[in-house]
């Protein structure tokens, strides 16, 4: 049996922008992506701590070291600049493999979005 489990998580990061007129997705600082084992184009869930909104989108690589976390397109209606969000990606794996799997979870500084 295959199940879906948390693969990666960027826990409590600050939104630096919301661009309604962009095609769609979330732009994430490439250093945060790398540290969390998330790749460009990967599907992610976004949980907004400020208002409880949840949504799914895909990742676009942002400038390394910039701290950028920008929600684009329709997702920009679900967040505001300076909201705190959690970014979660999932993997599908065999049930027995999932029992041993350990997700990558990072906790950036909420003010700067820099790795600690």
Protein Blocks (a to p, Z undefined) as FASTA:
>chain_A
ZZdddfbdcehiadfbdcfkbgbdcdddfklmmmnopaehiacddddfknopacdddddd
ddehklpacdehjllmmpcehiacdddddddddfklmmmpccddddddfklopaZZ
